[in-house]
Amino acid sequence: MDWLAANYPLLKQIWVVWFLALFAGIVFWAFRPSNKARFEARGRIPLDDDRDGREAR
């Protein structure tokens, strides 16, 4: 437990860097041009008619 208390500031900094890198990776993946068509198609789902032809309630 002494090791954890002694290294707490370092671990806190590593944690912040890890989440910043994770966030940047997710943003990079989301804005890649190859994902644009898929995201646009999924964004139209609420506006599309039902697939079986029934009207939405």
Biopython code that builds the backbone (N, CA, C, O; Angstrom):
import numpy as np
from Bio.PDB.StructureBuilder import StructureBuilder

atoms = [
    (1, "MET", "N", (0.813, -1.187, 0.000)),
    (1, "MET", "CA", (0.000, 0.000, 0.000)),
    (1, "MET", "C", (0.863, 1.260, 0.000)),
    (1, "MET", "O", (0.450, 2.294, -0.526)),
    (2, "ASP", "N", (2.040, 1.181, 0.578)),
    (2, "ASP", "CA", (2.929, 2.338, 0.571)),
    (2, "ASP", "C", (3.388, 2.679, -0.839)),
    (2, "ASP", "O", (3.556, 3.849, -1.181)),
    (3, "TRP", "N", (3.591, 1.643, -1.658)),
    (3, "TRP", "CA", (4.005, 1.879, -3.035)),
    (3, "TRP", "C", (2.926, 2.647, -3.782)),
    (3, "TRP", "O", (3.224, 3.583, -4.524)),
    (4, "LEU", "N", (1.671, 2.250, -3.588)),
    (4, "LEU", "CA", (0.561, 2.918, -4.261)),
    (4, "LEU", "C", (0.450, 4.374, -3.811)),
    (4, "LEU", "O", (0.256, 5.261, -4.642)),
    (5, "ALA", "N", (0.567, 4.627, -2.532)),
    (5, "ALA", "CA", (0.486, 5.996, -2.017)),
    (5, "ALA", "C", (1.664, 6.833, -2.509)),
    (5, "ALA", "O", (1.504, 8.023, -2.783)),
    (6, "ALA", "N", (2.824, 6.235, -2.623)),
    (6, "ALA", "CA", (4.001, 6.969, -3.064)),
    (6, "ALA", "C", (3.938, 7.302, -4.557)),
    (6, "ALA", "O", (4.456, 8.332, -4.988)),
    (7, "ASN", "N", (3.315, 6.446, -5.331)),
    (7, "ASN", "CA", (3.262, 6.630, -6.782)),
    (7, "ASN", "C", (1.919, 7.146, -7.275)),
    (7, "ASN", "O", (1.670, 7.162, -8.480)),
    (8, "TYR", "N", (1.060, 7.564, -6.374)),
    (8, "TYR", "CA", (-0.270, 8.042, -6.758)),
    (8, "TYR", "C", (-0.224, 9.190, -7.764)),
    (8, "TYR", "O", (-0.968, 9.138, -8.743)),
    (9, "PRO", "N", (0.606, 10.229, -7.585)),
    (9, "PRO", "CA", (0.645, 11.308, -8.591)),
    (9, "PRO", "C", (1.064, 10.820, -9.978)),
    (9, "PRO", "O", (0.514, 11.267, -10.985)),
    (10, "LEU", "N", (2.023, 9.917, -10.033)),
    (10, "LEU", "CA", (2.456, 9.378, -11.321)),
    (10, "LEU", "C", (1.338, 8.565, -11.972)),
    (10, "LEU", "O", (1.086, 8.696, -13.170)),
    (11, "LEU", "N", (0.679, 7.737, -11.193)),
    (11, "LEU", "CA", (-0.419, 6.931, -11.731)),
    (11, "LEU", "C", (-1.572, 7.805, -12.212)),
    (11, "LEU", "O", (-2.226, 7.483, -13.204)),
    (12, "LYS", "N", (-1.820, 8.904, -11.514)),
    (12, "LYS", "CA", (-2.868, 9.831, -11.930)),
    (12, "LYS", "C", (-2.526, 10.448, -13.285)),
    (12, "LYS", "O", (-3.407, 10.594, -14.132)),
    (13, "GLN", "N", (-1.278, 10.807, -13.500)),
    (13, "GLN", "CA", (-0.850, 11.380, -14.772)),
    (13, "GLN", "C", (-0.945, 10.348, -15.891)),
    (13, "GLN", "O", (-1.384, 10.668, -16.996)),
    (14, "ILE", "N", (-0.541, 9.133, -15.615)),
    (14, "ILE", "CA", (-0.627, 8.072, -16.621)),
    (14, "ILE", "C", (-2.082, 7.824, -17.003)),
    (14, "ILE", "O", (-2.385, 7.605, -18.175)),
    (15, "TRP", "N", (-2.976, 7.857, -16.031)),
    (15, "TRP", "CA", (-4.403, 7.644, -16.262)),
    (15, "TRP", "C", (-4.958, 8.725, -17.189)),
    (15, "TRP", "O", (-5.726, 8.425, -18.103)),
    (16, "VAL", "N", (-4.574, 9.976, -16.957)),
    (16, "VAL", "CA", (-5.043, 11.086, -17.797)),
    (16, "VAL", "C", (-4.517, 10.936, -19.218)),
    (16, "VAL", "O", (-5.261, 11.130, -20.180)),
    (17, "VAL", "N", (-3.246, 10.596, -19.355)),
    (17, "VAL", "CA", (-2.669, 10.414, -20.690)),
    (17, "VAL", "C", (-3.358, 9.258, -21.409)),
    (17, "VAL", "O", (-3.626, 9.353, -22.607)),
    (18, "TRP", "N", (-3.648, 8.173, -20.701)),
    (18, "TRP", "CA", (-4.324, 7.020, -21.295)),
    (18, "TRP", "C", (-5.699, 7.414, -21.826)),
    (18, "TRP", "O", (-6.045, 7.062, -22.954)),
    (19, "PHE", "N", (-6.482, 8.133, -21.039)),
    (19, "PHE", "CA", (-7.819, 8.523, -21.491)),
    (19, "PHE", "C", (-7.761, 9.551, -22.615)),
    (19, "PHE", "O", (-8.624, 9.542, -23.494)),
    (20, "LEU", "N", (-6.778, 10.425, -22.608)),
    (20, "LEU", "CA", (-6.622, 11.367, -23.712)),
    (20, "LEU", "C", (-6.293, 10.621, -25.004)),
    (20, "LEU", "O", (-6.845, 10.938, -26.058)),
    (21, "ALA", "N", (-5.412, 9.650, -24.933)),
    (21, "ALA", "CA", (-5.076, 8.849, -26.116)),
    (21, "ALA", "C", (-6.283, 8.035, -26.585)),
    (21, "ALA", "O", (-6.523, 7.917, -27.786)),
    (22, "LEU", "N", (-7.030, 7.481, -25.654)),
    (22, "LEU", "CA", (-8.231, 6.727, -26.010)),
    (22, "LEU", "C", (-9.256, 7.622, -26.690)),
    (22, "LEU", "O", (-9.833, 7.239, -27.708)),
    (23, "PHE", "N", (-9.488, 8.809, -26.142)),
    (23, "PHE", "CA", (-10.425, 9.756, -26.734)),
    (23, "PHE", "C", (-9.982, 10.162, -28.134)),
    (23, "PHE", "O", (-10.794, 10.196, -29.058)),
    (24, "ALA", "N", (-8.697, 10.471, -28.293)),
    (24, "ALA", "CA", (-8.180, 10.861, -29.603)),
    (24, "ALA", "C", (-8.321, 9.719, -30.610)),
    (24, "ALA", "O", (-8.625, 9.962, -31.778)),
    (25, "GLY", "N", (-8.106, 8.491, -30.176)),
    (25, "GLY", "CA", (-8.278, 7.347, -31.068)),
    (25, "GLY", "C", (-9.721, 7.156, -31.504)),
    (25, "GLY", "O", (-9.983, 6.842, -32.665)),
    (26, "ILE", "N", (-10.649, 7.339, -30.593)),
    (26, "ILE", "CA", (-12.062, 7.200, -30.939)),
    (26, "ILE", "C", (-12.497, 8.311, -31.894)),
    (26, "ILE", "O", (-13.227, 8.059, -32.853)),
    (27, "VAL", "N", (-12.050, 9.529, -31.631)),
    (27, "VAL", "CA", (-12.389, 10.647, -32.528)),
    (27, "VAL", "C", (-11.788, 10.414, -33.907)),
    (27, "VAL", "O", (-12.457, 10.639, -34.916)),
    (28, "PHE", "N", (-10.536, 9.967, -33.968)),
    (28, "PHE", "CA", (-9.904, 9.664, -35.254)),
    (28, "PHE", "C", (-10.693, 8.600, -36.002)),
    (28, "PHE", "O", (-10.939, 8.738, -37.200)),
    (29, "TRP", "N", (-11.092, 7.538, -35.305)),
    (29, "TRP", "CA", (-11.854, 6.457, -35.944)),
    (29, "TRP", "C", (-13.202, 6.956, -36.439)),
    (29, "TRP", "O", (-13.635, 6.586, -37.531)),
    (30, "ALA", "N", (-13.872, 7.791, -35.652)),
    (30, "ALA", "CA", (-15.211, 8.256, -36.011)),
    (30, "ALA", "C", (-15.195, 9.185, -37.214)),
    (30, "ALA", "O", (-16.145, 9.185, -37.997)),
    (31, "PHE", "N", (-14.150, 9.970, -37.382)),
    (31, "PHE", "CA", (-14.109, 10.940, -38.461)),
    (31, "PHE", "C", (-13.337, 10.464, -39.686)),
    (31, "PHE", "O", (-13.064, 11.253, -40.591)),
    (32, "ARG", "N", (-12.985, 9.188, -39.725)),
    (32, "ARG", "CA", (-12.326, 8.659, -40.916)),
    (32, "ARG", "C", (-13.311, 8.673, -42.079)),
    (32, "ARG", "O", (-14.481, 8.339, -41.889)),
    (33, "PRO", "N", (-12.874, 9.046, -43.267)),
    (33, "PRO", "CA", (-13.787, 9.095, -44.412)),
    (33, "PRO", "C", (-14.426, 7.747, -44.739)),
    (33, "PRO", "O", (-15.534, 7.710, -45.273)),
    (34, "SER", "N", (-13.757, 6.652, -44.434)),
    (34, "SER", "CA", (-14.328, 5.343, -44.760)),
    (34, "SER", "C", (-15.549, 5.015, -43.903)),
    (34, "SER", "O", (-16.318, 4.125, -44.264)),
    (35, "ASN", "N", (-15.750, 5.701, -42.788)),
    (35, "ASN", "CA", (-16.908, 5.454, -41.932)),
    (35, "ASN", "C", (-18.097, 6.348, -42.258)),
    (35, "ASN", "O", (-19.180, 6.151, -41.707)),
    (36, "LYS", "N", (-17.919, 7.322, -43.138)),
    (36, "LYS", "CA", (-18.960, 8.307, -43.400)),
    (36, "LYS", "C", (-20.247, 7.662, -43.923)),
    (36, "LYS", "O", (-21.328, 7.964, -43.419)),
    (37, "ALA", "N", (-20.153, 6.799, -44.900)),
    (37, "ALA", "CA", (-21.354, 6.188, -45.486)),
    (37, "ALA", "C", (-22.099, 5.345, -44.449)),
    (37, "ALA", "O", (-23.328, 5.371, -44.396)),
    (38, "ARG", "N", (-21.370, 4.609, -43.636)),
    (38, "ARG", "CA", (-22.009, 3.777, -42.627)),
    (38, "ARG", "C", (-22.732, 4.627, -41.587)),
    (38, "ARG", "O", (-23.860, 4.311, -41.207)),
    (39, "PHE", "N", (-22.096, 5.700, -41.123)),
    (39, "PHE", "CA", (-22.726, 6.560, -40.120)),
    (39, "PHE", "C", (-23.929, 7.304, -40.702)),
    (39, "PHE", "O", (-24.927, 7.497, -40.008)),
    (40, "GLU", "N", (-23.846, 7.719, -41.953)),
    (40, "GLU", "CA", (-24.993, 8.384, -42.574)),
    (40, "GLU", "C", (-26.168, 7.424, -42.733)),
    (40, "GLU", "O", (-27.319, 7.810, -42.525)),
    (41, "ALA", "N", (-25.885, 6.180, -43.097)),
    (41, "ALA", "CA", (-26.953, 5.186, -43.229)),
    (41, "ALA", "C", (-27.603, 4.909, -41.879)),
    (41, "ALA", "O", (-28.825, 4.786, -41.801)),
    (42, "ARG", "N", (-26.823, 4.811, -40.833)),
    (42, "ARG", "CA", (-27.379, 4.564, -39.503)),
    (42, "ARG", "C", (-28.094, 5.794, -38.964)),
    (42, "ARG", "O", (-29.008, 5.664, -38.149)),
    (43, "GLY", "N", (-27.701, 6.968, -39.396)),
    (43, "GLY", "CA", (-28.377, 8.184, -38.971)),
    (43, "GLY", "C", (-29.741, 8.345, -39.608)),
    (43, "GLY", "O", (-30.591, 9.063, -39.082)),
    (44, "ARG", "N", (-29.963, 7.680, -40.746)),
    (44, "ARG", "CA", (-31.268, 7.751, -41.419)),
    (44, "ARG", "C", (-32.255, 6.708, -40.924)),
    (44, "ARG", "O", (-33.418, 6.740, -41.326)),
    (45, "ILE", "N", (-31.841, 5.796, -40.077)),
    (45, "ILE", "CA", (-32.712, 4.719, -39.612)),
    (45, "ILE", "C", (-34.022, 5.243, -39.023)),
    (45, "ILE", "O", (-35.077, 4.715, -39.375)),
    (46, "PRO", "N", (-34.014, 6.245, -38.154)),
    (46, "PRO", "CA", (-35.297, 6.708, -37.601)),
    (46, "PRO", "C", (-36.229, 7.315, -38.646)),
    (46, "PRO", "O", (-37.439, 7.371, -38.431)),
    (47, "LEU", "N", (-35.690, 7.762, -39.758)),
    (47, "LEU", "CA", (-36.504, 8.404, -40.786)),
    (47, "LEU", "C", (-37.008, 7.430, -41.838)),
    (47, "LEU", "O", (-37.933, 7.753, -42.583)),
    (48, "ASP", "N", (-36.421, 6.254, -41.909)),
    (48, "ASP", "CA", (-36.826, 5.268, -42.906)),
    (48, "ASP", "C", (-38.134, 4.603, -42.509)),
    (48, "ASP", "O", (-38.476, 4.532, -41.328)),
    (49, "ASP", "N", (-38.861, 4.116, -43.507)),
    (49, "ASP", "CA", (-40.080, 3.347, -43.244)),
    (49, "ASP", "C", (-39.698, 2.000, -42.655)),
    (49, "ASP", "O", (-38.560, 1.549, -42.785)),
    (50, "ASP", "N", (-40.662, 1.366, -42.006)),
    (50, "ASP", "CA", (-40.412, 0.022, -41.496)),
    (50, "ASP", "C", (-40.149, -0.916, -42.652)),
    (50, "ASP", "O", (-40.685, -0.725, -43.744)),
    (51, "ARG", "N", (-39.336, -1.918, -42.426)),
    (51, "ARG", "CA", (-38.960, -2.829, -43.499)),
    (51, "ARG", "C", (-40.095, -3.758, -43.920)),
    (51, "ARG", "O", (-40.127, -4.211, -45.064)),
    (52, "ASP", "N", (-41.022, -4.047, -43.015)),
    (52, "ASP", "CA", (-42.103, -4.974, -43.368)),
    (52, "ASP", "C", (-43.323, -4.248, -43.949)),
    (52, "ASP", "O", (-44.339, -4.886, -44.225)),
    (53, "GLY", "N", (-43.242, -2.958, -44.134)),
    (53, "GLY", "CA", (-44.312, -2.219, -44.794)),
    (53, "GLY", "C", (-45.355, -1.641, -43.872)),
    (53, "GLY", "O", (-46.214, -0.886, -44.328)),
    (54, "ARG", "N", (-45.319, -1.958, -42.604)),
    (54, "ARG", "CA", (-46.313, -1.404, -41.672)),
    (54, "ARG", "C", (-45.965, 0.037, -41.358)),
    (54, "ARG", "O", (-44.799, 0.432, -41.383)),
    (55, "GLU", "N", (-46.984, 0.807, -41.066)),
    (55, "GLU", "CA", (-46.782, 2.194, -40.674)),
    (55, "GLU", "C", (-46.288, 2.259, -39.237)),
    (55, "GLU", "O", (-46.663, 1.433, -38.404)),
    (56, "ALA", "N", (-45.463, 3.224, -38.959)),
    (56, "ALA", "CA", (-44.992, 3.417, -37.586)),
    (56, "ALA", "C", (-46.097, 4.051, -36.757)),
    (56, "ALA", "O", (-46.878, 4.856, -37.264)),
    (57, "ARG", "N", (-46.160, 3.690, -35.491)),
    (57, "ARG", "CA", (-47.217, 4.249, -34.619)),
    (57, "ARG", "C", (-46.803, 5.556, -34.056)),
    (57, "ARG", "O", (-47.559, 6.172, -33.305)),
]
sb = StructureBuilder()
sb.init_structure("model")
sb.init_model(0)
sb.init_chain("A")
sb.init_seg("    ")
for serial, (resi, resn, name, xyz) in enumerate(atoms, 1):
    if name == "N":
        sb.init_residue(resn, " ", resi, " ")
    sb.init_atom(name, np.array(xyz, "f"), 0.0, 1.0, " ", f" {name:<3s}", serial, name[0])
structure = sb.get_structure()
